[in-house]
Amino acid sequence: MDGKADLHLHTTFSDGALSPSELIERARQAGLTTISITDHDHTGALDEAAAFAASRGIVVIPGVELSTIVGEADVHILGYFINHRDKRLQEYLELFRSERRKRAERIVGKLNGMHLPLTIAAVLRRAGTGSVGRPHIATALVEEGLIGTYQEAFSKYLGFGKPAYEKKYLISPREAIALVAASGGLSFLAHPSTFVNEKVVQELIDAGIDGIEVVHPSHSPELVAHYSGIVSEYFLLASGGSDFHGGKRNDREVIGKYFISTEYVDMMRRRLR
């Protein structure tokens, strides 16, 4: 019998609320048999997760989520079956994390200029050993009593076009696809409905993307059918998952609800072979 696979999950090594072992336990409770941890610009969760998952009967596919840019669109690329110890991959990820910290410092500077006395130290405490990002800044703003809610932090200060917004350090999708391929993995366009129009989807196909994340909380049944059609037309692979962050984004109920059959994971393995 086919199992349930969620190939889009985050831990405390990026902007998730759960440690790798806590996430594995949550995945088991949700009835999942295969998962991929796809932290932003970080693979630090993978070894701990794999060791813990073995005792829980869950398969962990090594993954990562990379941010790229096409024009003004922020396009996310998921890498699956990567060799997370690949030296070139880790050099890139270290660069991305360094740039993330610099971005966080610029955002904190802007917030200070708006009379919000947040410190970068407070933000980094929330990030711990993970990749620092806007979610950590939002959390720090709330927990330091400087703003009311996490959502308000984004809608008022941190969201695109808001006064404290700062662009990320981004590479092109073609570079990300090549980076994933060089580490032995497969590249997928993440949640295309979020920012990506059909022209960008075609550009990514032309650049050699291996597949599309068809199932995602932001995708209606009509969009799932639409992206499934594109996958079939261009002989691509399909993936899917919950994009679970451990409840940080009002997403406590998505894990176990948005998934794909492990049959699709088997198709990925066959493509790699």
C-alpha positions in Angstrom: 0.0 0.0 0.0 1.3 3.5 -0.9 2.3 5.6 2.1 1.8 9.4 2.7 4.7 11.7 1.8 5.1 15.3 2.8 8.1 16.8 1.0 8.0 20.4 2.4 8.7 20.7 6.1 10.7 23.2 8.2 12.6 23.0 11.5 14.3 25.3 13.9 17.3 25.2 11.5 15.4 27.8 9.5 12.0 29.4 10.4 10.2 26.4 11.8 9.1 26.0 15.5 10.0 22.3 16.0 13.4 20.6 16.3 14.2 17.8 13.9 13.2 15.1 16.4 10.0 17.0 17.4 9.1 17.3 13.7 9.6 13.6 13.1 7.3 12.8 16.0 4.7 15.2 14.7 5.0 13.6 11.2 4.5 10.1 12.7 1.4 11.3 14.6 0.1 12.7 11.3 0.4 9.3 9.6 3.3 10.2 7.3 5.7 7.5 6.2 8.1 9.7 4.1 9.1 13.3 4.6 11.7 15.8 3.3 13.0 18.5 5.6 13.6 21.6 3.3 14.9 24.3 5.6 15.9 27.6 4.0 19.6 27.6 3.0 20.4 25.0 5.7 20.8 21.3 5.9 21.8 21.1 9.6 18.6 19.2 10.6 19.1 16.3 8.3 21.5 14.0 10.3 19.5 14.4 13.5 16.3 13.8 11.7 17.5 10.7 9.9 18.8 9.1 13.1 15.6 9.7 15.0 13.3 8.8 12.1 14.8 5.3 11.8 13.3 4.4 15.1 10.0 5.8 14.1 9.6 4.0 10.8 9.8 7.2 8.7 12.0 7.8 5.7 13.7 11.2 5.5 14.7 12.5 2.0 17.5 15.1 2.3 16.2 18.4 1.1 16.7 22.2 1.1 14.8 25.3 -0.1 16.7 28.0 -2.0 15.5 31.5 -2.9 16.0 32.7 -6.5 14.8 35.6 -8.5 13.3 36.0 -12.0 12.7 39.7 -12.8 10.9 41.0 -9.7 9.6 37.6 -8.7 11.0 35.7 -5.7 11.0 32.1 -6.8 11.7 29.2 -4.4 13.5 26.0 -5.6 13.2 22.8 -3.6 16.1 20.4 -3.8 15.5 16.7 -3.1 17.9 13.7 -2.7 20.8 16.1 -2.3 24.1 15.1 -0.9 24.0 17.5 2.0 27.7 17.0 2.7 28.7 18.2 -0.8 31.4 20.8 -0.3 30.3 23.2 -3.1 26.7 23.1 -1.8 27.7 23.9 1.7 29.9 26.8 0.6 26.9 28.3 -1.2 24.6 27.7 1.8 27.2 29.4 4.1 27.2 32.4 1.8 23.4 32.5 1.8 23.3 32.4 5.6 25.9 35.1 5.9 23.9 37.3 3.6 20.7 36.5 5.6 22.4 37.9 8.7 23.4 41.1 6.9 19.9 41.5 5.7 18.5 41.0 9.2 20.9 43.7 10.5 19.7 46.1 7.8 16.1 45.4 8.7 16.8 46.0 12.4 18.4 49.2 11.5 15.3 50.4 9.7 13.1 49.4 12.6 15.3 51.3 15.0 14.9 54.3 12.7 11.1 53.9 13.2 11.6 54.1 17.0 11.3 50.3 17.6 14.3 49.5 19.9 14.9 45.9 18.7 18.5 44.6 18.8 20.1 42.1 16.4 21.1 40.0 19.4 17.4 39.5 20.2 16.7 38.4 16.7 19.7 36.0 16.6 18.6 34.4 19.9 15.3 33.4 18.2 17.2 32.0 15.2 19.6 30.0 17.3 21.8 27.8 15.0 19.4 28.2 12.1 19.2 30.6 9.1 18.0 33.9 10.3 15.0 35.5 8.5 12.1 37.8 8.8 10.0 35.3 10.8 12.6 35.5 13.6 12.5 39.3 13.4 8.7 39.2 13.7 8.8 36.8 16.6 11.3 39.0 18.4 9.1 42.1 17.8 6.2 40.3 19.5 8.1 38.7 22.3 9.9 41.9 23.1 6.5 43.7 23.4 7.2 46.0 20.5 4.2 44.9 18.4 1.0 43.1 19.0 1.0 40.1 16.6 3.3 38.2 14.2 1.0 39.0 11.3 1.0 42.7 12.2 4.8 42.6 12.0 4.6 41.6 8.4 1.6 43.7 7.4 3.0 46.9 9.0 6.8 46.6 8.7 8.4 43.5 7.2 6.3 42.5 4.2 7.2 43.3 0.6 7.0 47.0 0.0 6.7 47.8 3.7 9.0 50.4 5.4 11.5 47.8 6.9 11.5 45.4 4.0 14.9 44.5 2.5 15.7 42.3 -0.5 17.3 38.9 0.0 20.6 37.9 -1.6 19.3 35.9 -4.5 20.7 33.7 -7.3 19.0 32.8 -10.6 16.9 29.6 -10.9 19.4 28.3 -13.4 22.2 28.6 -10.8 20.0 26.9 -8.1 19.0 24.1 -10.5 22.7 23.5 -11.3 23.7 23.6 -7.6 21.1 21.0 -6.8 22.1 18.8 -9.7 25.8 19.0 -8.8 24.9 17.7 -5.4 23.2 14.7 -6.9 19.6 16.0 -6.4 16.4 16.9 -8.2 15.1 20.5 -8.3 11.4 21.4 -8.0 9.6 24.7 -8.3 8.0 25.4 -4.9 4.4 26.6 -4.5 4.2 28.3 -8.0 0.8 29.9 -7.3 2.4 32.2 -4.7 4.4 34.6 -6.9 5.0 32.7 -10.2 3.2 33.4 -13.4 3.0 31.1 -16.4 5.9 32.9 -18.2 8.2 32.2 -15.3 7.1 28.5 -15.1 8.0 28.1 -18.7 11.4 29.8 -18.1 12.1 27.3 -15.3 11.1 24.4 -17.5 13.5 25.7 -20.2 16.2 26.0 -17.5 15.9 22.3 -16.7 13.8 22.1 -13.6 13.0 18.5 -12.7 9.5 19.0 -11.3 6.8 21.2 -9.8 5.3 21.2 -6.3 1.7 20.4 -7.3 0.2 19.9 -3.8 0.5 22.9 -1.4 -1.8 24.6 1.0 -1.9 27.7 -1.3 -3.1 25.5 -4.2 -6.9 25.1 -4.9 -8.1 21.8 -6.4 -8.2 23.7 -9.7 -4.6 24.7 -9.4 -3.5 21.2 -8.4 -5.2 20.0 -11.7 -3.5 22.8 -13.6 0.0 22.1 -12.4 -0.6 18.3 -12.8 -1.4 19.0 -16.4 1.9 20.9 -16.9 3.8 18.1 -15.2 2.3 15.6 -17.6 2.7 17.8 -20.7 6.5 18.4 -20.1 7.3 14.9 -18.6 8.2 16.5 -15.3 8.0 15.1 -11.8 5.3 16.1 -9.2 5.9 16.8 -5.5 3.8 18.1 -2.7 3.7 18.9 1.0 2.3 21.1 3.7 5.1 23.7 4.1 4.6 23.1 7.8 6.4 25.6 10.1 5.3 24.1 13.4 2.4 26.4 13.9 4.3 29.7 13.5 2.1 30.7 10.5 -1.3 29.5 11.8 -0.4 26.2 10.1 -0.8 23.7 12.9 -3.4 21.6 11.0 -1.7 21.4 7.6 0.7 18.5 8.4 -1.0 15.3 7.4 -3.6 17.1 5.3 -1.4 18.1 2.4 0.7 15.2 1.0 1.4 13.0 -2.0 1.6 9.3 -2.4 5.0 7.7 -1.9 4.5 6.4 -5.5 5.6 9.9 -6.6 8.7 9.5 -4.5 9.5 6.2 -6.2 9.2 8.0 -9.5 11.8 10.5 -8.3 14.1 7.7 -7.4 13.7 6.1 -10.8 14.5 9.4 -12.5 17.7 9.7 -10.5 18.7 6.2 -11.5 
